[in-house]
Amino acid sequence: MTLRYKLLLSLGLHYSFILFLTAGLAWYGGQVGEVEGVHPWIILLGVVWLFGLGILYILIFSLTERLQALVFQVEEMVFNPSVRTLGMTGFDEVGKLGRSVESLRRQQIRGEKEQSRLVADVAHELRTPLTLFRSELETLQNQPEGLRQEQLLPLLDETLRMTRLVQDLQQLSMAETGRLTLKKEWIPVSSLVENILPILVVEAAASEIQLINQLDVKEDIYVDKERIKQVLINLLGNALRYTPPGGCVQITGEGKNDRIRIHIQDDGPGIPPEHLPYLFQRFYRVDGSRNRETGGTGLGLAIAKELVEAHEGQLTVNSHLGRGTVFIIELPVFPLS
């Protein structure tokens, strides 16, 4: 028996019982006129009873019709998420439930698209080194004089790159699922930057770029210093990579309302505004290409964002074409966890 008929049977019986009980009590109490007789009163009672049942059926039909549409929507979401489903209107519980289901459906579609894109991106990243391996091995197989060092170096480079790719994917997956272990400790904010500057000064000097540290924050902060250093190295590395020779990369910061903000600003070409919403997606590249010359895996910004959010912070970006880009790391001084 469907929900519609269960409701109609249950509410109809209750309605009929209450109606006839009230009419019976009124009749026996002498509240019904005796001049006109009993038969007209019975006919009137029957009309009221049928009218009430009709109203009750309309209400139940309206409710169950929307519930059936919602069931159809859920079935479509399970078996074929890409199919356009019925939308739920209204501000009652059924309407709210319908909009929640629709939101889940959109998230499912978005998740499946991201999963498909991830598989395609990983396949693309692995295709080139595997092709190189095959080509080199075939060459070595037909080479009687044996191996030469210059033939092994490209294979070693691609092996290291694939290792970084796998490690980055594993780290990103752990951060996204909350399985990343953080070893937090109190540490001066300034020391986070000072400890990594020697790593980047050489790269900046080789590219004729000024690397200026103007971070003047005295507070200590409770973080996993290795994870935050990883974020800073990634952001500063990107800034140096996209800043032209003779340019400048600045590190500034401020502490306000128990929040620490670290700004990493460059005077590079800037990022087109249409790309900013997707900048922290895995494997996303502004120019639409997959530049292998930079040595990156395309996961750096995605990992940086997840690591900052694991510290209950935020990583945001502001950029203007021709005026450079600034990344802002915001972290709580006293995190909840």
Helices and strands as residue ranges (DSSP letters): H 3-28, H 39-79, H 93-141, H 149-176, E 185-188, H 189-206, E 210-213, E 220-223, H 225-242, E 248-256, E 259-266, G 273-278, H 300-310, E 314-320, E 324-332
